[in-house]
Amino acid sequence: MKIGLFVFFSRWLLLPLASASSSLPVYTPVRVSYQNLIREDEKRQVDTDDFLAALQEVGMVSITDVPSWNKQVFFQELEGCMDTLQTASHVFPDGTLRRTLATRSLAGHVEPLLDTVSEMEARTTCKDRLEQESEQFRRVIQDVTEAVAARLNKLIVDAKGVSLPVLQNVSGKRSYNMQQVINEGEHLEHVHCFYHRSIDSTKNGPASTTIDWHTDQGLLLAFTPGQRYGKATNGFYIQLADGSAVEVEFDVEHDDVVIMLGDGVHQYVNPAWEKETERLDLLRAVPHALQVPVGDSEENDVSPRVWYGRMVLPPPQAFHPSSTKTFEEVRASMINKDPEALLLGCASRHQVARELAEEDDEGGDGCSSNTSYYCWHECMNYTDYDYSPEICESRSLSLGCVNGEGYLWVDTIHDPAFALGCVNMSVAEFAEVPSPAPTASAVQARMLFAAVVGLLASVSLLLAGL
């Protein structure tokens, strides 16, 4: 079973990175020092205010000046070790190869990094050094995660200033506040090495997106910015609250651990916080995408882009607020492709259709960028609509899912008028999204839709990465 099985992708209809990334503005993350995050005197108030504002307005904050940090040494050992281990691998549509080491921690108990590698495979000269460096590296990540949990617990409070319960356990006799949700939760850890495609395969065409727009399913993700040769790589994009896309400019010398909120804040934190305080400035999950840069030399193509991430999921025995099941049971149901569980785990209301239409690991009948484009809950073939990326590019436009008025489709809109077309992404606008909350009948309809589609396609549960 893949440890990353529970990270789900939500397709966001933003401008395609392959055609627009070079023109996107640059965004520098809000930075808060680790010492100011943990200190309790009044001098840290400014940083604390910046910390909360960043998570409300953007959904991402960078923790700097982390002590006892062996990040560069760990990544050097990792890069040297990956070639000697039989790791999990995945090739993206743009040709990028990703090799992964996966592990987890539960309620603070850390499992070894090489636990998912067989004993024979792990018997290499680099194993001991990598394991040793990983222990210190992950201990620091644990310290940062706990510091973030403690600070959030003092910020996510009720009207009386008391830490707010956001989840209940199996017995219903115990609640979890933010600090307990994070510290007692299941943390899925991944170390990725991205080896991008060769120069020859891309020199005659534009760069393509490695991982398209999505929102992570967990409560939050603590990660180190991707780097190569000890320097931050470009190609990481986020969507801001106003709907615009920006490229994030990281600095590995300052951005030690980046905290990025996932859809869990929308599922169970914000509803509890809003109900208790009636506040409107809630936390925000961050849609993001990745485009692994193409190297400018053969040497660059050999050196991987290295990245580490820790996704925080709720305690397994906590109840999902929209179900009678625990999070552990919901995740087990997801593995069995239960439509109701998939709806509970989705980062958008119609994500199930996206999941069921995606190509599975064995190569199912999902959307292939070579022949089709995902539009209005299905894979629309280029030949059926006389539109393709190449045709639109020849007109200095981009392929999109649009209606007759030229508005871009949003996946919460049910309107068969949306189809493939060429559009100027620099001026195109999204169609208006209906605002009323879904009714019980609407939820049942979505479940029925998911079940029907499930007879025709397989669920794609792709391992997440940035």
C-alpha positions in Angstrom: 0.0 0.0 0.0 1.3 3.4 -0.8 1.7 5.8 2.1 0.8 8.7 -0.1 -2.5 7.1 -1.0 -4.6 9.6 0.9 -3.5 12.8 -0.9 -6.1 13.8 -3.4 -5.9 16.1 -6.4 -8.4 18.8 -7.1 -8.3 20.2 -10.7 -8.3 24.0 -10.6 -9.1 25.6 -13.9 -6.3 28.2 -13.9 -4.3 29.2 -16.9 -2.1 26.3 -18.1 1.4 26.6 -16.7 2.9 25.3 -20.0 1.8 28.5 -21.8 1.7 31.1 -19.1 4.3 30.4 -16.4 7.0 32.6 -17.9 4.7 35.6 -17.6 3.5 35.1 -14.0 4.4 37.5 -11.3 6.7 36.4 -8.5 5.6 36.0 -4.9 7.9 36.0 -1.8 6.4 34.1 1.1 5.8 35.8 4.5 8.7 34.8 6.8 8.5 34.2 10.5 11.6 33.2 12.6 11.4 30.0 14.6 12.5 31.8 17.8 9.7 34.3 17.5 7.3 31.5 16.8 8.1 29.8 20.1 8.7 32.8 22.4 6.0 34.0 24.7 6.9 37.6 25.4 5.4 40.7 23.7 8.3 41.1 21.3 7.0 38.2 19.2 3.6 39.7 18.7 4.4 41.2 15.3 5.7 37.9 13.9 2.6 36.2 15.4 0.3 38.6 13.7 2.2 38.1 10.4 2.0 34.3 10.9 -1.8 34.3 11.3 -2.4 36.9 8.5 -0.3 34.8 6.1 -2.3 31.7 6.8 -5.6 33.6 6.4 -4.8 35.6 3.3 -2.6 33.2 1.4 -2.4 29.9 3.4 1.3 29.7 3.4 4.1 30.9 5.7 7.9 30.3 5.8 9.6 29.4 9.1 13.2 30.8 9.1 16.3 30.5 11.3 15.6 27.0 12.4 18.4 25.8 14.8 20.4 22.6 14.4 19.4 22.3 10.8 21.3 19.7 8.7 19.2 20.1 5.6 22.1 20.4 3.1 24.0 17.4 4.5 20.8 15.3 4.5 20.0 16.2 0.9 23.5 15.4 -0.2 23.4 12.0 1.4 19.9 11.5 -0.1 21.0 12.3 -3.7 23.9 9.9 -3.4 21.7 7.2 -2.0 18.8 7.2 -4.3 20.7 5.5 -7.1 21.5 2.6 -4.8 18.0 2.0 -3.5 15.1 0.3 -5.2 12.7 3.2 -4.5 9.1 3.8 -5.7 9.1 5.7 -9.0 6.6 7.5 -11.2 6.9 9.1 -14.6 4.8 12.2 -15.2 3.2 13.0 -18.6 5.9 15.5 -19.3 8.6 12.8 -18.9 9.8 13.8 -15.4 10.9 10.9 -13.3 10.1 11.0 -9.6 11.8 8.6 -7.2 10.4 8.5 -3.6 11.2 7.4 -0.1 8.1 7.3 2.0 7.6 6.9 5.8 5.3 8.2 8.5 5.0 9.2 12.1 2.0 8.7 14.3 1.4 10.8 17.5 5.1 11.7 17.5 6.4 8.2 17.0 8.7 8.3 14.1 9.2 5.3 11.8 12.6 4.8 10.1 13.1 6.5 6.8 14.2 3.3 5.1 11.3 1.2 6.5 9.7 0.9 3.1 13.0 -0.3 1.5 13.7 -4.0 1.7 16.7 -5.1 3.9 18.8 -6.3 0.9 18.2 -3.1 -1.0 19.1 -1.0 2.0 22.4 -2.7 2.6 24.5 -0.1 0.9 27.4 2.0 2.0 25.2 5.1 2.1 22.4 3.6 4.2 23.9 4.3 7.7 24.9 7.9 6.8 21.5 8.6 5.3 19.6 7.1 8.2 21.7 9.1 10.7 21.3 12.4 8.9 17.6 11.7 8.4 17.0 11.3 12.2 18.3 14.8 12.9 16.6 16.3 9.9 13.2 14.8 10.8 13.7 15.7 14.5 14.0 19.3 13.5 10.9 19.0 11.3 9.1 17.5 14.3 10.1 20.5 16.4 8.9 23.0 13.8 5.6 21.2 13.4 5.0 21.1 17.1 5.9 24.8 17.4 3.4 25.6 14.6 0.8 23.4 16.4 1.3 25.3 19.7 1.0 28.7 18.0 -2.1 27.8 16.1 -3.7 26.5 19.3 -3.3 29.9 20.8 -4.8 31.6 17.8 -7.7 29.2 16.9 -9.7 30.1 20.0 -13.4 30.5 21.0 -15.0 33.8 21.9 -13.5 33.6 25.4 -10.0 33.0 24.2 -9.9 29.3 25.0 -8.4 26.8 22.5 -11.1 25.6 20.2 -12.1 22.0 19.9 -12.3 21.1 16.2 -12.8 17.3 16.3 -14.2 14.6 18.5 -12.8 11.1 19.1 -14.6 7.7 18.8 -16.2 7.7 22.2 -17.4 11.3 21.8 -16.0 11.9 25.3 -12.9 13.7 24.2 -12.3 16.6 21.8 -9.2 17.6 19.9 -8.0 21.2 19.7 -5.6 22.3 17.0 -2.5 21.3 18.9 -3.8 17.8 19.6 -5.1 17.4 16.0 -1.6 18.1 14.7 0.6 16.4 17.4 -1.6 13.3 17.7 -2.3 13.0 14.0 -0.8 10.7 11.3 2.1 12.4 9.5 2.9 11.1 6.0 6.4 11.9 5.0 7.9 11.8 1.5 11.3 12.6 0.1 11.2 13.1 -3.6 14.0 13.3 -6.2 12.7 14.7 -9.5 14.8 13.9 -12.6 13.5 16.1 -15.4 13.3 15.1 -19.0 16.2 15.3 -21.3 17.0 18.4 -23.3 16.3 16.7 -26.7 12.7 15.8 -25.6 11.8 19.4 -24.9 14.0 21.7 -27.0 11.4 22.0 -29.8 8.4 22.6 -27.6 7.2 24.5 -24.5 7.6 23.3 -21.0 4.7 21.3 -19.6 3.2 21.0 -16.2 4.6 18.2 -14.0 1.9 18.3 -11.4 -1.2 20.4 -12.2 -3.2 22.6 -9.9 -4.4 20.8 -6.8 -5.1 21.4 -3.1 -3.6 18.9 -0.6 -6.1 16.8 1.3 -4.4 17.0 4.7 -4.6 19.7 7.4 -1.2 21.1 6.5 2.0 20.3 4.7 5.4 21.1 6.2 8.0 21.1 3.4 11.4 22.2 2.4 11.5 24.1 -0.9 12.8 22.1 -3.8 16.4 22.6 -4.5 19.2 21.5 -6.8 22.9 22.0 -6.1 22.0 23.7 -2.8 19.9 26.4 -4.5 16.2 26.8 -4.8 14.6 25.8 -8.0 11.8 27.7 -9.7 8.6 26.2 -11.0 6.4 26.2 -7.9 3.2 28.1 -8.3 0.2 29.0 -6.0 -3.2 30.6 -6.5 -3.8 33.7 -4.4 -7.2 34.5 -2.9 -8.1 36.8 -5.8 -7.7 33.9 -8.2 -4.5 35.0 -9.7 -1.5 32.7 -10.1 2.0 33.5 -9.0 5.4 31.8 -8.9 6.8 31.5 -5.4 10.3 32.7 -5.0 12.0 30.6 -2.3 15.5 31.1 -0.8 17.0 27.9 0.7 19.2 30.1 2.9 16.1 31.6 4.6 13.1 29.4 3.9 13.9 26.5 6.1 10.4 24.9 6.5 7.4 26.1 4.6 3.9 25.6 6.1 1.1 25.3 3.6 -2.5 24.7 4.6 -4.5 21.9 3.0 -8.2 21.3 2.5 -8.5 20.0 6.1 -8.9 23.6 7.3 -12.0 23.9 5.2 -13.4 20.5 6.2 -13.2 20.7 10.0 -11.2 23.8 11.3 -13.0 26.7 9.7 -16.5 25.4 10.3 -15.9 25.0 14.0 -14.1 28.4 14.2 -16.8 30.2 12.3 -19.6 28.6 14.3 -18.0 29.5 17.6 -16.9 33.1 16.8 -18.8 34.1 13.7 -15.6 35.5 12.3 -15.0 35.7 8.6 -11.2 35.9 8.4 -10.7 32.1 8.4 -7.8 29.9 7.3 -7.2 29.3 3.6 -6.1 26.2 1.7 -3.6 26.8 -1.1 -4.1 25.5 -4.7 -0.6 24.9 -6.1 1.2 23.4 -9.1 4.7 22.3 -10.1 6.7 22.6 -13.2 10.1 20.9 -13.0 12.5 23.2 -14.9 14.3 21.8 -17.9 18.1 21.7 -17.4 20.4 23.8 -19.5 23.1 21.1 -19.6 23.5 17.4 -19.5 25.0 17.8 -16.0 21.9 19.6 -14.8 19.7 16.8 -16.1 21.6 14.2 -14.0 21.3 16.2 -10.7 17.7 15.8 -9.3 15.5 18.4 -7.8 15.3 17.3 -4.1 12.2 17.9 -1.9 10.9 16.8 1.5 7.3 17.1 2.7 5.3 16.0 5.8 1.6 16.0 5.4 -0.4 16.2 8.6 -3.6 14.2 8.7 -6.0 14.1 11.7 -5.8 11.5 14.5 -7.0 8.1 13.1 -9.6 7.7 15.9 -11.1 11.2 15.4 -14.5 11.4 13.8 -14.9 13.1 10.4 -17.4 15.9 11.1 -19.5 15.0 8.0 -19.7 11.3 8.6 -20.3 8.6 11.2 -16.9 7.2 10.4 -13.5 7.9 11.9 -10.7 9.3 9.7 -9.1 5.9 9.8 -12.3 4.3 8.5 -12.7 7.0 5.9 -9.2 6.4 4.5 -9.8 2.6 4.5 -13.0 3.2 2.5 -11.1 5.4 0.1 -8.8 2.5 -0.6 -11.8 0.5 -1.5 -13.1 3.3 -3.8 -16.3 3.9 -1.8 -18.0 6.9 -3.4 -19.3 8.3 -0.1 -15.8 8.2 1.4 -14.3 9.8 -1.6 -16.8 12.7 -1.3 -15.7 13.1 2.3 -12.1 13.2 1.3 -12.3 15.4 -1.7 -10.9 18.9 -1.8 -13.8 20.1 -4.0 -17.4 19.1 -4.4 -16.9 17.4 -7.8 -13.4 16.1 -7.3 -14.7 12.5 -7.4 -15.5 12.8 -11.1 -11.9 14.1 -11.6 -10.5 11.2 -9.7 -12.6 8.6 -11.6 -11.6 10.1 -14.9 -7.9 10.2 -14.2 -5.5 7.6 -15.6 -4.6 5.0 -13.0 -1.1 3.7 -12.3 -1.5 0.8 -14.7 -2.6 3.1 -17.6 -6.4 3.2 -17.6 -8.7 5.2 -19.9 -8.1 8.5 -18.2 -7.5 11.9 -19.7 -4.3 11.9 -21.8 -2.8 15.3 -22.5 -1.8 14.0 -25.9 -5.4 13.4 -27.0 -7.8 15.0 -24.6 -8.5 17.7 -22.0 -10.6 17.6 -18.9 -13.7 19.8 -19.3 -17.1 19.6 -17.7 -16.5 16.4 -15.8 -15.2 14.4 -18.7 -12.2 13.9 -21.0 -13.0 15.8 -24.2 -11.1 14.5 -27.2 -9.4 17.1 -29.4 -10.6 15.4 -32.6 -14.3 15.7 -31.4 -14.1 19.5 -31.0 -11.4 20.5 -33.6 -9.4 22.1 -30.8 -6.0 21.2 -29.4 -3.1 22.9 -27.6 -1.2 23.1 -31.0 -4.2 24.6 -32.8 -4.8 27.2 -30.1 -1.1 28.0 -29.8 -0.9 28.7 -33.6 -3.5 31.5 -32.9 -1.4 32.8 -29.9 -4.1 31.5 -27.6 -4.4 28.6 -25.1 -6.7 25.6 -24.9 -9.4 25.9 -22.3 -12.8 24.8 -21.2 -15.1 27.7 -22.0 -18.8 28.5 -22.7 -20.2 30.4 -25.6 -19.4 33.7 -23.8 -15.8 32.8 -23.3 -15.9 32.3 -19.6 -13.7 29.6 -18.1 -15.3 26.6 -16.4 -15.1 26.0 -12.7 -15.6 22.4 -11.6 -18.5 23.3 -9.2 -20.6 24.5 -12.2 -23.0 22.0 -13.9 -23.6 23.4 -17.4 -23.2 21.4 -20.5 -22.5 24.6 -22.5 -18.9 24.3 -21.5 -16.6 22.7 -24.1 -13.1 22.9 -25.6 -12.1 26.2 -27.2 -9.2 28.6 -27.6 -9.0 31.5 -25.2 -6.7 34.3 -24.2 -5.8 33.4 -20.7 -4.4 36.8 -19.9 -7.8 38.4 -20.1 -10.2 35.4 -19.7 -12.5 35.4 -16.6 -14.0 32.5 -14.7 -17.7 31.8 -14.8 -19.6 32.8 -11.8 -19.8 30.1 -9.2 -23.1 29.4 -7.5 -22.8 30.3 -3.8 -25.6 28.4 -2.0 -24.4 25.5 0.2 -25.3 22.0 -1.2 -28.5 20.4 0.0 -28.9 16.9 1.1 -30.4 16.0 -2.3 -27.4 17.6 -4.1 -25.0 15.5 -2.0 -27.0 12.4 -2.9 -26.9 13.3 -6.6 -23.2 13.8 -6.5 -22.8 10.4 -4.8 -25.0 8.8 -7.5 -22.9 10.5 -10.2 -19.7 9.3 -8.7 -21.1 5.7 -8.5 -22.1 5.7 -12.1 -18.8 7.1 -13.3 -17.1 4.6 -11.1 -18.5 1.8 -13.3 -16.7 3.2 -16.3 -13.4 4.3 -14.9 -10.9 3.7 -12.1 -9.8 5.9 -9.3 -6.5 7.6 -9.6 -4.8 8.0 -6.2 -1.5 9.6 -7.1 1.3 10.2 -4.7 1.5 13.9 -4.0 4.6 16.1 -4.5 5.6 19.7 -5.1 
